[in-house]
Amino acid sequence: MGHPVDPLTDLPHDERIRSRKLLGGVATIIADATGLTKDEGDALERDLRSAALAIPGVTEARVAITAAQTARTLIAIGSGKGGVGKSTVAANLAIALARSGKKVGLIDADVYGPSQPTLLGSDQKPTAAGEQLIPVEAHDIKFLSLGHLVSPGHALAWRGPMATGALAKLVEADWGDSELLIVDLPPGTGDVQLSLIQRSRPAGAVIVSTPQDLSLIDARRAVDLFNKMSVPVLGIIENMATYTCPHCGEASHPFGTGGAEAAAKEMGIPFLGRLPLSLGIRESSDAGRPPAAFGGPDADAFEQIAAKLLDAMAH
């Protein structure tokens, strides 16, 4: 004698259903929403409930949605002083990490000059589900910026508590399946850096510096802050190291070269690589076309740094 066919067999989203049972007209379904946003999870629940209630004999549908917590690693990108290209490096590093196969989110926490919407070429505003922000997407990464919270061209005239509260809102957003969160910090060693370290405990920090001594003095201060707060410094990136003349091809070093690498060796910190002083990087960044997203020599440089960062994280 054959067994009766389970009427719940043909429910939608079968790959997400972990348990199903029909007893006394009550359908009980457990589904896994890991990797879905809140809206997608709500839609999954609605689909399963309506499909179950459409089955003859089902008078009540109980749907439980579960989700495994995504293991998320937060990496702070800092600099001792402004003007060293930290935000440009952060945007392109996030994209290079995504191109290597990681699920990446980027937080623009630079209260003095939130520039990631410009660098990523996106003026889309984030939405919210209740109190939780939903990041926007560009170039295969998710991102949120303090610049999303003010009108274009307006200053963020916030005192420390306001800035740190806004940063917490960005960190606690719905990052979905993002496994890496890259945080573009403001330059220096102030309230925002301390708040991030104390509340969110980054797994590591990366310092961006130009090669000259004046920048390296402040880069050392940034390294010292993270060391004092027991946050591992995963490496130093030397930016604007070499300029190649587009007419004669001769290489020159307006800011010097090798200074960040020597400082990293002196402090016992990994040197992640150097980036050129490049007209192409400047023009593409201004145009919202980060070079890491489009291939070529500049993209290769960011990919190599991303690979070294992943290696430093693994050790």
C-alpha positions in Angstrom: 0.0 0.0 0.0 1.5 3.3 -1.1 2.1 6.2 1.3 0.0 9.3 0.8 1.6 12.2 -1.0 2.7 15.0 1.3 0.5 18.0 0.3 3.3 20.4 1.3 5.8 19.0 -1.1 5.2 21.6 -3.9 5.7 24.8 -1.8 7.8 27.6 -3.4 11.3 28.3 -2.2 11.9 24.6 -1.6 15.7 25.1 -1.3 15.1 27.3 1.8 12.6 25.0 3.6 14.2 23.1 6.5 11.1 21.5 7.9 7.4 21.1 7.0 4.5 19.3 8.7 0.8 19.2 8.3 -1.3 18.1 11.3 -5.0 18.7 11.9 -5.2 21.3 9.2 -2.3 23.2 10.6 0.8 23.6 8.3 4.0 24.3 10.2 7.0 25.4 8.0 10.5 26.4 9.0 12.5 28.2 6.4 16.1 29.6 6.3 16.5 33.3 5.3 20.3 33.4 5.6 21.7 36.0 3.3 18.4 37.7 2.6 17.5 41.3 3.5 14.7 42.0 5.9 12.3 42.8 3.0 13.3 39.6 1.2 12.8 37.5 4.3 9.4 39.0 4.8 8.5 38.2 1.2 9.7 34.6 1.7 7.4 34.3 4.8 4.4 35.7 2.8 5.0 33.4 -0.1 5.1 30.3 2.0 2.1 31.3 4.1 -0.1 32.1 1.1 1.0 28.9 -0.8 0.3 26.7 2.2 -3.2 28.3 2.8 -4.0 27.6 -0.9 -3.6 23.9 -0.3 -6.9 22.0 0.3 -7.3 21.0 3.9 -5.0 23.6 5.3 -6.8 25.9 7.6 -3.9 27.6 9.3 -0.2 28.2 8.3 2.5 28.8 10.8 5.8 30.0 9.2 9.0 30.4 11.2 11.9 32.2 9.5 15.4 31.5 10.8 18.8 32.9 9.7 22.3 32.1 10.5 24.3 35.1 11.7 26.7 36.1 9.0 30.3 36.1 10.3 31.3 39.7 9.6 34.8 41.2 9.8 35.3 44.9 10.2 38.4 46.6 8.9 39.2 50.2 9.6 41.0 52.3 7.0 42.7 55.2 8.7 45.4 57.9 8.1 47.2 60.3 10.4 46.3 63.3 8.3 44.0 64.3 5.4 44.9 64.6 1.8 46.7 61.3 1.4 44.0 59.6 -0.7 42.6 57.4 2.0 39.0 57.5 0.7 40.1 56.7 -2.8 42.1 53.8 -1.5 39.2 52.6 0.7 36.7 52.6 -2.2 39.0 50.8 -4.6 40.2 48.3 -2.0 36.6 47.4 -1.2 35.9 46.8 -4.9 39.1 44.8 -5.3 38.1 42.6 -2.4 34.7 42.1 -3.9 36.3 41.1 -7.2 38.3 38.5 -5.4 35.1 36.8 -4.3 34.3 38.5 -1.0 30.9 40.0 0.0 31.9 43.5 0.9 30.3 46.5 2.5 31.8 50.0 2.7 31.1 52.6 5.4 32.0 56.2 4.7 32.6 57.5 8.2 34.6 60.5 7.2 32.7 63.3 9.0 35.1 66.0 7.6 34.5 65.1 3.9 32.3 62.1 3.1 33.2 61.4 -0.5 32.2 57.8 -1.2 29.0 58.7 -3.1 31.1 60.7 -5.5 33.9 58.1 -5.8 31.4 55.3 -6.4 29.3 57.4 -8.8 26.1 56.9 -6.9 23.7 59.5 -5.5 21.1 56.9 -4.6 19.8 57.4 -1.1 19.5 54.4 1.4 16.1 53.2 2.5 15.1 52.0 5.9 13.3 49.1 7.5 12.1 50.4 10.8 15.1 51.9 12.5 17.6 50.0 10.3 19.2 51.5 7.2 19.4 49.5 4.0 22.7 50.1 2.2 22.8 51.1 -1.5 24.8 49.2 -4.0 27.4 50.2 -6.6 30.2 48.2 -8.4 29.2 45.0 -6.6 29.6 46.4 -3.1 27.1 47.7 -0.6 27.8 51.1 1.0 26.5 53.7 3.3 27.9 57.2 3.8 27.5 60.0 6.3 27.1 62.0 3.1 23.7 60.3 2.7 22.5 62.0 5.8 23.0 65.6 4.6 22.2 67.6 1.4 25.0 67.8 -1.2 27.4 70.7 -0.5 26.3 71.1 3.1 28.8 70.8 6.0 28.5 68.1 8.6 28.6 70.5 11.5 28.4 67.8 14.2 30.0 67.6 17.6 31.6 64.3 18.6 28.5 62.6 20.1 26.4 63.3 17.0 29.1 61.9 14.7 29.7 58.8 16.8 25.9 58.2 17.0 25.6 58.5 13.2 28.5 56.1 12.8 26.8 53.5 15.0 23.7 53.7 12.8 25.8 52.9 9.7 27.6 50.0 11.3 24.3 48.5 12.6 22.6 48.7 9.2 21.2 45.7 7.4 24.4 44.5 5.7 22.8 41.3 4.6 25.4 38.7 3.5 28.4 41.1 3.7 31.3 39.3 5.3 33.7 42.2 5.2 32.9 45.8 6.3 35.5 48.4 5.2 35.2 51.6 7.3 36.7 54.7 5.8 37.5 56.7 8.9 38.2 60.5 9.1 41.9 61.4 9.3 43.4 61.8 12.7 42.9 60.1 16.1 39.7 61.6 17.5 36.2 60.8 18.7 35.0 58.8 15.6 38.0 56.5 15.7 37.7 55.9 19.5 34.0 55.3 19.2 34.4 52.8 16.4 37.1 50.9 18.3 35.2 50.9 21.6 31.8 49.9 20.2 32.5 47.8 17.1 36.0 46.3 17.8 37.5 46.2 14.3 39.4 43.0 13.5 42.2 45.2 12.1 43.3 48.5 10.7 45.0 49.6 7.5 46.9 52.9 7.4 47.3 55.0 4.3 50.2 57.4 4.0 52.1 59.2 1.3 55.9 58.6 1.4 57.1 61.9 2.8 58.2 62.4 6.4 55.5 64.9 7.3 52.7 62.3 6.4 54.6 59.5 8.1 54.8 61.3 11.4 51.0 61.4 11.6 50.7 57.8 10.2 52.8 56.6 13.2 50.3 58.4 15.5 47.5 56.5 13.9 49.4 53.2 14.3 50.0 54.1 17.9 46.3 54.7 18.6 45.3 51.3 17.2 48.1 49.6 19.1 47.0 51.2 22.4 43.4 50.0 21.7 44.6 46.5 20.9 43.5 46.6 17.3 46.0 44.8 15.0 47.5 47.0 12.3 47.3 44.8 9.3 49.5 46.9 7.1 50.5 50.2 5.6 49.7 51.4 2.0 52.0 53.9 0.4 49.9 56.2 -1.9 51.1 58.7 -4.5 54.5 57.2 -4.6 55.5 57.6 -8.3 54.5 59.9 -11.1 55.1 58.9 -14.6 55.2 61.7 -17.2 52.6 61.0 -19.9 54.8 62.7 -22.5 58.3 61.3 -22.0 57.5 58.3 -19.7 60.1 59.4 -17.1 59.3 58.4 -13.5 59.6 61.0 -10.7 58.8 61.1 -7.0 57.2 64.4 -6.0 56.5 63.1 -2.4 59.5 60.7 -2.3 59.2 57.0 -2.5 59.8 54.1 -0.1 59.1 56.1 3.1 56.0 54.1 4.1 57.7 50.8 3.3 60.6 51.8 5.5 58.3 52.9 8.3 56.4 49.7 8.2 59.6 47.7 8.5 60.7 49.8 11.4 57.4 49.3 13.2 57.1 45.6 12.4 54.0 46.1 10.3 53.3 44.4 7.0 53.8 46.7 3.9 50.8 46.1 1.7 52.0 47.9 -1.4 52.4 51.3 -3.1 50.1 53.1 -5.5 51.2 55.7 -8.1 50.4 59.4 -8.3 48.2 58.8 -11.3 46.2 61.2 -13.4 44.0 58.3 -14.5 43.1 57.4 -10.9 42.2 61.1 -10.2 40.1 61.5 -13.3 38.2 58.2 -12.9 37.6 58.9 -9.2 36.2 62.3 -10.0 33.9 60.7 -12.6 32.6 58.1 -10.2 34.4 55.3 -12.1 36.7 53.7 -9.5 39.6 52.1 -11.5 39.5 48.8 -9.5 36.1 48.1 -11.1 37.3 48.4 -14.7 40.6 46.5 -15.1 43.9 47.7 -16.3 47.2 48.5 -14.5 45.6 50.6 -11.8 43.1 47.9 -11.0 45.9 45.3 -10.9 47.7 47.4 -8.2 44.6 47.4 -6.0 44.0 43.7 -6.5 47.6 43.0 -5.4 47.0 45.1 -2.2 43.7 43.3 -1.6 45.4 39.9 -1.8 48.1 41.0 0.6 45.4 42.3 3.0 43.6 39.0 2.9 46.8 37.2 3.6 47.5 39.5 6.6 44.1 38.8 8.0 44.6 35.1 7.7 47.7 35.3 9.8 
